[in-house]
Amino acid sequence: MFDLREALLEAAREFPASPYLRHRDACVTFSEVGPALAQIASQLPPLGGRRVIILLPDGLSAALLHLECFSQGATIVPLSPFAPAAHVQYVLDRVQADLVFMTPMLHAKFAGLLRKTAVVLVGSGNPMSLQVRCALPLRDCGRQRSPVRAVFFTSGTTGKPKGVCLSESNLLSAAWINRTILGLDSSRRSLITVPMYDYYGVIQLYSHAVAKAACTFGESGQFPRSAFEAIDSQAISDIVLVPFTLKALLDYAQNSKCNECRETWRRVVYLASSSDQLSPELLRRAFALNPGLAIVNVYGLTEAGRACYRVIRDGSSLSTSIGNPSPTMKVWVDAPVGQSGEIVISGSTVMLGYLQDIINEEIHFAAVTDVRTADEGYVGDDGEIHLLGRKDHLMSLHGVKLHPSEIEFPVNQLSGVRDSLAQLHQDGQGNKTIVLDVVADRGSVEQNQILDLLRERVPRLFLPHVINFVDVIPRTEIGGKLIRPQH
């Protein structure tokens, strides 16, 4: 696909003074990357074949360490600095890390878990200072590089966290796809609001290197004012985000008393969104403030990233479509023609498999060739794949099944409706009915309008028995996904 170190050297030759990495007021140009990585390597034992955990907040140190560990052939295990101690212990036990990179403050927080693990304390200065602390001698580093170049652990919301094993080809293919579908080039400057301990964030680091584009890390939807200041001061052209962050930025821009934030938003050219579907309400708000915006909505999992994408512009039809497969990817619906079924992915970004064990220093995984996503979808008349939602959210009434999104999506397109949640309710006698919660501007929509619309869209069985107008519908803080009750 491409060689990351060669891509960085080429960028240094062609654009030596151009910024590559930014974090707040600090910047590393392409010509400065090589010396910075050499300075890091001079302070560390050889990393090839080692399993390293990077437990750091976003910043230049985290980005440069990712690049050096990857270039030397280590197996990288990114971990959130906000992870609870139980999760950190779980990951330590599973990967048997040779080194853990962390700040002195995080070391103090997790010291009790690290008595038998070598730690590299990462200083905050420039150049970066690294202090290796080994309670026990480091294991022999003469072993070959593992085919597993990264392990990302899932959130564990559906059980114990799974270790997703990815090869070098998986990671670089995802980076190449990301560059291709976003059209990244050396003129672009991206604000990356997803963290570097997330697969989505790491891919940005690599894809911007091969595109010779600049990327700024460390901003988020939790601090929208700071994000807008970065967009303005750094002439940001692209924002990489999730729906939660888009909502936070739009709320800030629309509620701001000055016009500067709205003017700043109008200068953004591209948005790349992932993690969940963008609601019609969010899209309307984004285009109302910036009609020239291009939004690239990307579908994929850590197990099979950058699988599908759809470019949305002002005036595009509002639908549940996730578009068409990305280059080198195959995505299909496992169901008879005209019916919905599970979305399945194969192609260059599909993981090696889930981590099973480490035996004699070799990482063992359950090999896969395709990924069954557990997402329900169908192929529309437009030939594109449409996402309904999780298979385990399907509602069943008298043997007929319907995904709640098939009720929610048309309701969300009604003028004045901001959000909705359909759910199956069972009373004390075992009778099941549909209850619909709706968030709407006061007086903008009535129950009869909603029912009239749904009579044309869903089987009569699934017409809401009760419609509640509520102030808010719960969503996850980061991804902005609906929190659906279990049934």
C-alpha positions in Angstrom: 0.0 0.0 0.0 2.6 2.6 1.2 5.5 2.8 3.6 4.8 5.2 6.4 8.5 6.2 7.0 9.0 6.7 3.2 5.8 8.9 3.1 7.2 11.1 5.9 10.6 11.4 4.2 8.9 12.3 0.9 6.8 15.0 2.6 9.9 16.4 4.3 11.6 16.8 0.9 8.6 18.3 -0.8 7.1 20.4 2.0 9.8 20.9 4.7 8.2 23.9 6.3 4.6 22.7 6.1 3.0 21.8 9.4 2.2 18.1 10.0 1.2 17.9 13.6 -0.3 20.5 15.8 -1.5 20.6 19.4 -2.5 23.9 20.9 0.4 26.3 20.4 3.0 23.5 19.5 3.7 22.4 16.0 5.9 19.9 14.2 6.7 20.5 10.5 7.4 17.6 8.1 11.1 18.4 8.2 11.1 18.2 12.0 9.5 14.8 12.2 12.6 12.8 11.3 14.9 14.4 13.9 12.1 14.1 16.5 11.7 10.4 15.9 15.5 9.9 16.0 15.6 11.7 19.3 12.9 9.4 20.7 14.7 6.3 19.4 18.0 7.3 21.1 16.3 7.1 24.5 14.6 3.7 24.1 15.6 0.1 23.7 14.9 -1.4 20.3 11.1 -1.6 19.8 10.8 -4.1 17.0 8.6 -7.1 18.0 7.7 -5.6 21.3 4.2 -5.1 22.6 3.8 -1.5 23.8 0.8 0.2 25.5 0.5 4.0 24.7 -1.4 5.4 27.7 -1.2 9.1 27.0 -3.5 12.1 26.5 -3.6 13.6 23.0 -0.6 15.7 22.1 2.6 15.8 20.1 4.3 13.3 22.4 1.5 10.7 21.8 1.5 11.3 18.0 5.3 11.0 17.7 5.5 7.9 19.9 2.8 6.3 17.7 4.9 7.0 14.6 8.1 5.8 16.1 6.7 2.6 17.6 5.0 1.8 14.3 8.1 2.5 12.2 10.2 0.3 14.4 7.8 -2.6 14.1 6.3 -2.7 17.6 2.7 -3.9 18.3 0.9 -0.9 19.5 -1.9 -1.0 22.1 -3.5 2.4 22.5 -5.3 2.9 25.8 -7.4 5.9 27.0 -5.9 7.9 29.9 -9.4 8.1 31.3 -9.8 4.3 31.4 -10.8 2.9 34.9 -8.2 0.9 36.7 -10.1 -2.4 36.1 -9.9 -1.9 32.4 -6.2 -1.0 32.5 -5.5 -4.2 34.5 -7.6 -6.2 32.0 -5.6 -4.9 29.1 -2.2 -5.4 30.9 -3.1 -9.0 31.6 -4.3 -9.7 28.1 -1.4 -8.2 26.1 1.5 -8.9 28.5 3.1 -5.6 27.5 6.9 -5.1 27.3 6.6 -1.3 27.8 3.9 1.1 28.9 4.3 4.8 27.8 2.6 7.2 30.3 3.0 10.5 32.0 4.4 10.7 35.6 0.9 11.7 36.8 -0.7 8.6 35.1 2.1 6.5 36.6 1.2 7.7 40.0 -2.5 6.9 39.4 -1.8 3.3 38.1 1.4 2.5 40.0 -0.2 -0.4 41.8 -0.9 -2.2 38.5 2.5 -1.8 37.1 4.9 -3.4 39.6 5.9 -6.1 37.0 5.8 -4.0 33.9 8.5 -1.8 32.4 7.3 1.8 32.2 8.5 4.7 30.1 7.7 8.1 31.7 7.1 10.7 29.1 8.1 14.3 30.0 6.3 17.4 28.8 9.4 19.2 27.5 10.7 19.9 24.0 12.6 17.9 23.0 10.7 15.0 24.6 12.4 13.3 27.6 11.8 9.6 28.2 12.7 7.8 31.3 12.6 4.0 31.2 11.8 2.3 34.5 12.1 -1.5 34.6 11.1 -3.5 37.7 12.3 -6.6 35.9 14.7 -7.0 33.0 13.1 -6.5 29.6 12.4 -9.6 27.6 14.8 -10.5 24.8 14.0 -8.3 21.7 15.5 -10.7 19.2 12.1 -12.0 18.1 10.6 -11.2 14.7 7.9 -8.5 14.2 4.5 -9.8 14.9 2.0 -9.8 12.0 -0.2 -8.0 14.6 0.8 -4.4 14.5 -2.0 -3.0 16.7 -4.6 -4.2 19.2 -7.6 -2.0 19.9 -9.9 -3.1 22.7 -13.6 -2.6 22.2 -15.7 -0.8 24.9 -17.1 -4.0 26.4 -20.7 -2.7 26.4 -21.9 -6.1 25.1 -19.6 -8.2 27.4 -15.9 -8.3 28.1 -13.8 -6.0 25.9 -12.4 -7.8 22.8 -8.9 -7.2 21.5 -9.1 -6.4 17.7 -5.9 -7.5 16.1 -4.9 -5.5 13.0 -2.0 -6.0 10.6 0.2 -3.3 9.1 -1.7 -3.8 5.8 -5.0 -3.3 7.7 -3.9 0.0 9.2 -2.2 1.4 6.1 -5.1 0.3 3.8 -7.6 2.2 6.1 -5.3 5.3 6.0 -5.1 5.1 2.2 -8.9 4.7 1.9 -9.4 7.6 4.3 -7.1 9.8 2.2 -8.9 8.7 -1.0 -12.5 9.2 0.1 -11.8 12.5 1.8 -9.6 13.7 -1.2 -6.9 14.8 1.2 -3.9 16.6 -0.2 -1.2 19.0 0.9 -3.5 22.0 0.9 -5.8 20.6 3.6 -5.7 21.3 7.3 -7.7 19.1 9.5 -9.0 19.5 13.1 -9.1 15.9 14.5 -11.6 15.9 17.3 -11.5 12.1 17.9 -8.8 10.9 20.3 -5.6 9.2 19.3 -6.3 6.2 21.5 -9.3 5.5 19.2 -8.8 3.6 15.9 -10.5 6.5 14.1 -7.9 8.9 15.4 -4.9 6.8 14.7 -6.0 6.3 11.0 -6.0 10.1 10.7 -2.4 10.3 11.8 -1.3 7.9 9.1 -3.6 9.2 6.3 -2.5 12.8 6.8 1.2 11.7 6.5 0.7 10.1 3.1 -1.4 13.1 2.0 1.2 15.6 3.2 -1.7 17.3 5.0 -1.7 19.0 8.4 -3.7 17.7 11.4 -4.4 19.3 14.7 -5.2 17.0 17.7 -6.5 17.7 21.2 -9.8 19.5 20.6 -13.3 18.1 21.3 -16.9 18.9 21.5 -16.7 19.3 25.2 -14.8 22.6 24.7 -16.3 24.1 21.5 -14.9 27.6 22.1 -11.3 26.2 22.0 -12.2 24.2 18.9 -13.5 27.3 17.1 -10.4 29.3 18.1 -8.3 26.5 16.5 -10.4 26.5 13.3 -10.0 30.2 13.0 -6.3 30.6 13.9 -5.1 27.6 11.8 -7.3 28.1 8.7 -8.8 24.7 9.2 -10.5 23.3 6.1 -11.6 19.9 7.4 -13.1 18.7 10.7 -13.0 15.0 11.7 -15.7 14.3 14.2 -18.6 12.2 15.5 -22.3 13.4 15.6 -22.0 14.4 19.3 -19.2 16.8 18.4 -21.1 18.2 15.4 -24.1 19.0 17.6 -21.9 20.6 20.2 -20.2 22.8 17.6 -23.5 23.8 16.0 -25.0 24.6 19.4 -22.1 26.9 20.2 -22.1 28.6 16.8 -25.9 29.2 16.9 -26.0 30.3 20.5 -23.0 32.6 20.3 -23.7 36.3 20.7 -21.1 37.3 18.2 -21.1 36.5 14.5 -17.5 35.4 14.4 -18.2 31.8 15.2 -20.8 31.6 12.4 -18.3 33.2 10.0 -15.6 30.7 11.1 -18.0 27.8 10.5 -18.7 29.0 6.9 -15.0 28.7 6.1 -14.9 25.0 6.8 -15.1 23.1 3.6 -15.3 19.4 4.6 -16.7 17.4 7.5 -15.8 13.7 8.0 -18.2 12.0 10.4 -18.2 8.4 11.7 -19.5 6.3 14.7 -23.2 6.8 14.0 -25.7 8.1 11.5 -26.2 11.9 11.1 -29.8 12.8 11.9 -31.7 14.9 9.4 -31.9 17.7 12.1 -28.1 17.8 12.4 -27.7 17.9 8.6 -30.2 20.7 8.2 -28.5 22.8 10.9 -25.0 22.2 9.4 -26.1 23.3 5.9 -28.2 26.2 7.2 -25.0 27.7 8.6 -22.8 26.6 5.7 -24.6 25.7 2.5 -21.2 25.0 0.7 -20.2 22.3 3.1 -19.4 18.7 2.0 -20.0 16.0 4.6 -18.4 12.6 4.2 -20.3 10.1 6.3 -18.2 7.0 6.9 -19.4 3.6 8.0 -17.2 1.0 9.5 -16.0 -0.7 12.6 -12.6 -1.1 14.3 -12.9 -4.7 13.0 -13.4 -3.4 9.4 -12.7 0.3 9.1 -13.7 2.8 6.4 -15.9 0.2 4.8 -18.6 2.5 3.2 -19.0 6.2 2.6 -21.5 8.7 1.4 -20.9 12.3 0.4 -23.7 14.6 1.5 -24.2 18.1 0.3 -26.9 20.7 0.8 -29.9 19.5 -1.2 -28.9 15.8 -1.0 -31.8 13.5 -0.2 -32.1 12.7 3.5 -32.0 9.0 3.9 -30.6 6.1 5.9 -28.1 5.4 3.2 -24.5 4.7 4.2 -23.5 4.9 0.5 -21.4 2.5 -1.4 -18.3 0.4 -0.5 -15.0 2.2 -0.3 -12.1 1.2 -2.6 -10.8 -2.3 -1.9 -13.8 -3.1 0.3 -16.9 -5.3 -0.3 -20.1 -4.7 1.7 -23.3 -6.7 1.3 -26.5 -7.5 3.1 -27.0 -11.2 4.0 -30.6 -11.5 3.0 -32.8 -12.3 0.0 -33.2 -9.4 -2.5 -35.7 -6.8 -1.3 -35.4 -7.8 2.4 -33.3 -6.5 5.3 -30.6 -8.5 6.9 -27.2 -8.4 8.5 -24.5 -6.1 6.9 -21.3 -8.1 6.2 -17.9 -6.6 5.3 -14.8 -8.1 3.6 -11.7 -6.4 2.2 -8.3 -4.9 3.0 -9.2 -3.4 6.4 -10.9 -6.5 7.8 -9.0 -7.4 11.0 -6.8 -10.5 11.4 -9.1 -11.6 14.2 -9.9 -11.2 17.9 -7.0 -11.7 20.4 -7.1 -15.1 22.0 -3.8 -15.5 23.9 -0.1 -14.9 23.9 1.9 -18.1 23.9 5.8 -18.1 23.7 5.7 -14.4 22.8 3.4 -15.0 19.8 0.0 -13.3 19.5 -2.7 -15.8 18.8 -6.0 -14.7 17.3 -9.1 -16.3 15.9 -8.6 -15.6 12.1 -11.5 -14.2 10.1 -12.0 -13.3 6.4 -15.1 -11.2 6.8 -16.9 -9.4 9.6 -20.6 -9.8 10.4 -21.4 -6.4 11.9 -24.6 -7.2 13.8 -26.1 -4.2 12.0 -29.4 -4.5 10.2 -29.6 -3.0 6.7 -31.0 -3.4 3.2 -30.1 -2.4 -0.4 -32.3 0.5 -1.5 -33.8 1.2 -4.9 -30.8 3.6 -5.4 -28.4 0.6 -5.1 -26.9 2.0 -1.9 -26.8 0.2 1.4 -29.2 1.6 4.0 -28.5 1.2 7.7 -31.4 0.5 10.0 -29.4 -0.1 13.3 -28.4 -3.0 15.5 -30.0 -6.4 14.9 -30.6 -6.8 18.6 -32.8 -3.6 18.5 -35.4 -5.2 16.2 -38.9 -5.0 17.5 -41.2 -8.1 17.0 -45.0 -8.0 17.1 -47.0 -11.1 16.2 -44.1 -12.6 14.3 -43.5 -9.3 12.3 -40.2 -7.5 12.8 -39.4 -3.9 12.3 -36.4 -1.8 13.3 -37.3 1.3 15.4 -35.3 3.5 13.1 -37.9 2.8 10.4 -40.3 4.8 12.6 -37.8 7.4 13.9 -36.3 8.4 10.6 -39.5 9.7 8.8 -40.6 11.3 12.1 -37.3 13.1 12.4 -37.8 14.7 8.9 -41.0 16.5 10.0 -40.5 20.2 10.4 -39.8 21.1 14.0 -38.9 17.6 15.1 -35.4 17.4 16.7 -35.2 13.8 17.8 -37.3 10.7 18.4 -37.1 7.2 20.0 -39.4 4.3 19.3 -39.6 1.4 21.7 -41.6 -1.7 22.5 -43.6 -1.4 25.7 -45.1 -4.4 27.5 -47.8 -4.0 30.1 -48.5 -6.2 33.2 -50.7 -8.5 31.1 -48.0 -9.1 28.5 -49.6 -6.9 25.8 -47.0 -5.2 23.6 -47.4 -1.8 22.0 -45.2 0.8 20.4 -44.4 4.0 22.4 -42.8 6.9 20.6 -41.0 9.7 22.4 -40.5 13.0 20.4 -38.4 16.1 20.9 -39.9 19.0 18.9 -40.2 22.7 18.9 -43.3 23.8 20.9 -46.4 23.8 18.7 -44.5 22.7 15.6 -46.1 19.2 15.2 -49.1 17.3 16.5 -49.7 13.7 17.2 -52.1 13.4 14.2 -49.4 14.6 11.8 -47.1 11.9 13.1 -49.7 9.2 12.8 -50.7 10.2 9.3 -47.1 10.1 8.2 -46.5 6.7 9.7 -49.6 5.1 8.3 -47.9 5.5 4.9 -44.5 4.2 6.1 -44.9 1.3 8.6 -47.2 -1.7 9.1 -50.3 -0.9 11.1 -49.1 -3.1 13.9 -46.2 -0.7 14.5 -48.2 2.5 14.7 -47.4 4.1 18.0 -50.0 3.5 20.7 -48.7 6.4 22.8 -46.7 9.5 21.6 -44.9 11.4 24.3 -43.5 14.9 23.7 -40.4 15.1 25.8 -37.6 17.6 26.4 -34.6 15.3 25.7 -33.9 11.8 24.5 -30.8 10.1 26.1 -27.8 9.6 23.8 -24.2 8.5 24.5 -21.9 11.3 25.4 -19.2 10.7 22.8 -20.8 9.0 19.8 -24.2 10.6 20.2 -25.9 7.2 19.7 -29.4 6.6 21.0 -29.5 4.8 24.3 -32.2 2.2 23.7 -33.9 0.3 26.5 -33.3 -3.5 26.5 -36.2 -5.7 25.7 
